[in-house]
Amino acid sequence: MRSLLGHANQNQKIERVAQLKEENLNLKKENMAMTRQIQDASRRIVNLEGKLESIRAFHPFPPIHGPSR
């Protein structure tokens, strides 16, 4: 009877499980790096939005109208 991993050979199963664990670890590291990038980008956005609001408070822009005809 074949195992759930589809290998009759015990060494193949062990190698496959090790391969899957390594892949899972790499994906977790990649996920953490991307999460940090998203957090950094979110902080930059909040910072820039704050700067934009302070600039608008001192130098209000005229209202934007559609194209003139």
Wavefront OBJ file of the C-alpha trace (Angstrom):
o trace
v 0.000 0.000 0.000
v 1.357 3.410 -0.981
v 1.698 6.155 1.600
v -0.059 9.492 1.509
v 3.042 11.053 -0.055
v 2.933 8.561 -2.910
v 6.323 6.936 -2.310
v 6.788 3.274 -1.521
v 10.470 3.895 -0.744
v 11.057 5.168 2.808
v 14.155 7.165 1.765
v 12.141 8.940 -0.927
v 9.514 9.847 1.658
v 12.141 11.222 4.031
v 13.765 13.267 1.268
v 10.405 14.613 0.113
v 9.362 15.604 3.634
v 12.710 17.361 4.153
v 12.249 19.135 0.814
v 8.745 20.255 1.784
v 9.952 21.512 5.175
v 12.729 23.527 3.524
v 10.301 24.967 0.985
v 7.873 25.862 3.771
v 10.646 27.603 5.720
v 11.702 29.572 2.634
v 8.113 30.633 1.990
v 7.735 31.757 5.608
v 10.908 33.855 5.304
v 9.655 35.356 2.048
v 6.288 36.097 3.653
v 7.971 37.829 6.606
v 10.106 39.951 4.262
v 7.063 40.978 2.231
v 5.109 41.756 5.389
v 7.944 44.049 6.520
v 7.931 45.758 3.115
v 4.178 46.344 3.368
v 4.538 47.729 6.901
v 7.369 50.047 5.818
v 5.362 51.245 2.811
v 2.300 51.835 5.004
v 4.372 53.916 7.442
v 5.791 55.953 4.551
v 2.290 56.559 3.190
v 1.036 57.765 6.572
v 4.101 60.002 6.914
v 3.647 61.480 3.432
v -0.080 61.995 3.975
v 0.746 63.926 7.148
v 3.264 66.074 5.289
v 0.750 66.700 2.509
v -1.886 67.816 5.003
v 0.558 70.218 6.662
v 1.504 71.662 3.264
v -2.161 72.073 2.345
v -2.779 73.884 5.634
v -0.195 76.542 4.719
v -0.699 76.591 0.942
v -4.246 75.651 0.011
v -4.599 74.630 -3.591
v -7.395 76.121 -5.678
v -10.237 73.710 -6.383
v -9.713 71.464 -9.367
v -12.219 71.980 -12.161
v -12.858 69.849 -15.207
v -11.290 70.716 -18.560
v -12.209 74.182 -19.781
v -14.191 74.440 -22.999
l 1 2 3 4 5 6 7 8 9 10 11 12 13 14 15 16 17 18 19 20 21 22 23 24 25 26 27 28 29 30 31 32 33 34 35 36 37 38 39 40 41 42 43 44 45 46 47 48 49 50 51 52 53 54 55 56 57 58 59 60 61 62 63 64 65 66 67 68 69
